[in-house]
Amino acid sequence: MSRLNDLAAEIAKSTEEVSEYFSTNNLPQPSFEISAPIDAFATAPSDIQNARTKAIEASIELQQLLNGNVNVMIPDTNASSMRAIYRFKIANQFPIGEEISYSELADRCDLYEHDLRRLIRYAIVRYRVFKEARKGYIQHTAASKLLAESTSIQNVMALIFEETWPANAKSGYSLANDTPLSIYSFLASHPDRAKRFSSSMATTSESGMAALAKLYDWSALSPGSTVVDVGGARGHVSAYLAQRFPHLNFVVQDLPAVVAGSEMSGEDDAVYYVPSDVIDRVTLQAHDFFTPQPIIGAAVYLIRYTLHNWSDAYAAKMLRYLVHAMAPRGQIVVQDHMLPEPGTLSLLREREIRGMDLIMLSLFNSREREEADWAGLFDMADERLKLMSAKRLEEGSASAVIVAALEG
Ligand SMILES: C[S@@+](CC[C@H](N)C(=O)[O-])C[C@H]1O[C@@H](n2cnc3c(N)ncnc32)[C@H](O)[C@@H]1O
């Protein structure tokens, strides 16, 4: 028997004892519903409390083993949804047992509907605070009912969000680096750190690049076509595509500090250089994507995991410069996160992507987007720019390859 089996057996045995206790004593089983007792174990005898502790401990260890040694030490810093629920007294805005639409609730809390929705959808999958039984409408759960009704729980939240959390949160990027600048502006004046930062992107997910190679028909582009990789760091994605599609040329654009020194290859192991077999077809160019696009009429403008760093106004501005440079039949290919319909991914995947959405909110004041949000963003950039297709990398994936082109 492995440790995994031992733990699973321990969980099964202790849970059986606990569950049996509830049924033989005619007590309600623990649940997230509003009818559930605040503390199902309040009057349980010590042997049942012990069984409960054993089941919890075994499930924590099992979860940690299954998660692995990296995930086990990543702190859970994403408390912004609970903080917003506390601060805007969201649980108090509608009665227990009734449902309310996001738009009505947003009015009552004086928040943007799309921000309220993202905060609540994360709280649903992470904290079981609220539920969305019908799309677009939320109801209370046992936990949100407590937030609405229990003074002692409200005091606990006040302690966390007024006293402890602000102190933790003060280790943010600006404070840590003693700068009022955003991460990218700060790195622009620290070329060595900028290069390492961008090179760390080169170590991310080979499978994501493979999906990009597969989900867009690169081979259909005519020989000699140019692909502009906007915000392409030091060219790891373009190099990957260049190795697979020898008929294409790539221009990788990024901030000057990032691309600096890219022509001298290889003297620093920690920094990514385009491999020599494709160096003649992958050119690096310093370019700020908030200025007019210098490469006119490229077949494809590729933007990978970059638009999600920017709020709609900035993302639309960046896209508009591409629209101005695009030939009538050119295309914009985006690989980025695409938020799922609620409840359509596994709980863990949905937690991950909604957690990322809130990180985008606190780090960049930006957002992850649903398919309709992507279409809306293209429209905001230019009303002729249409979403042509959006394909998830694989079933259940939180990322997609999205193609946009000019209509007509
Ligand atoms: C999250 S990384 C994505 C890198 C790469 N596209 C990938 O898929 O791995 C975002 C990139 O955008 C670049 N970037 C940020 N602001 C920029 C700007 N104003 N102009 C050009 N590039 C910028 C960053 O330096 C960084 O390399």
The ligand as an SDF file (V2000), in Angstrom:
LIG
                    3D

 27 29  0  0  0  0  0  0  0  0999 V2000
    3.4020   38.2740  -20.2260 C   0  0  0  0  0  0  0  0  0  0  0  0
    4.6680   38.6900  -21.3280 S   0  0  0  0  0  0  0  0  0  0  0  0
    4.2990   37.6810  -22.7200 C   0  0  0  0  0  0  0  0  0  0  0  0
    5.4880   37.3020  -23.4940 C   0  0  0  0  0  0  0  0  0  0  0  0
    5.2810   36.4010  -24.7110 C   0  0  0  0  0  0  0  0  0  0  0  0
    4.3440   36.9850  -25.6520 N   0  0  0  0  0  0  0  0  0  0  0  0
    4.8440   35.0010  -24.3340 C   0  0  0  0  0  0  0  0  0  0  0  0
    3.8210   34.5470  -24.8080 O   0  0  0  0  0  0  0  0  0  0  0  0
    5.5380   34.3300  -23.5380 O   0  0  0  0  0  0  0  0  0  0  0  0
    4.2670   40.3330  -21.8400 C   0  0  0  0  0  0  0  0  0  0  0  0
    5.3390   40.9810  -22.6660 C   0  0  0  0  0  0  0  0  0  0  0  0
    4.8840   42.2880  -23.0540 O   0  0  0  0  0  0  0  0  0  0  0  0
    6.0010   43.1620  -23.0410 C   0  0  0  0  0  0  0  0  0  0  0  0
    5.5520   44.5510  -22.9620 N   0  0  0  0  0  0  0  0  0  0  0  0
    4.9920   45.1980  -21.9150 C   0  0  0  0  0  0  0  0  0  0  0  0
    4.7250   46.4690  -22.2360 N   0  0  0  0  0  0  0  0  0  0  0  0
    5.1170   46.6390  -23.5240 C   0  0  0  0  0  0  0  0  0  0  0  0
    5.0830   47.7390  -24.4310 C   0  0  0  0  0  0  0  0  0  0  0  0
    4.5860   48.9070  -24.0570 N   0  0  0  0  0  0  0  0  0  0  0  0
    5.5510   47.5620  -25.6730 N   0  0  0  0  0  0  0  0  0  0  0  0
    6.0610   46.3490  -26.0570 C   0  0  0  0  0  0  0  0  0  0  0  0
    6.1120   45.2650  -25.2500 N   0  0  0  0  0  0  0  0  0  0  0  0
    5.6580   45.4130  -23.9960 C   0  0  0  0  0  0  0  0  0  0  0  0
    6.7690   42.6950  -21.8190 C   0  0  0  0  0  0  0  0  0  0  0  0
    8.1120   43.1440  -21.8270 O   0  0  0  0  0  0  0  0  0  0  0  0
    6.6270   41.1830  -21.9150 C   0  0  0  0  0  0  0  0  0  0  0  0
    7.6860   40.6120  -22.6440 O   0  0  0  0  0  0  0  0  0  0  0  0
  1  2  1  0
  2  3  1  0
  2 10  1  0
  3  4  1  0
  4  5  1  0
  5  6  1  0
  5  7  1  0
  7  8  2  0
  7  9  1  0
 10 11  1  0
 11 12  1  0
 11 26  1  0
 12 13  1  0
 13 14  1  0
 13 24  1  0
 14 15  1  0
 14 23  1  0
 15 16  2  0
 16 17  1  0
 17 18  1  0
 17 23  2  0
 18 19  1  0
 18 20  2  0
 20 21  1  0
 21 22  2  0
 22 23  1  0
 24 25  1  0
 24 26  1  0
 26 27  1  0
M  CHG  2   2   1   9  -1
M  END
$$$$
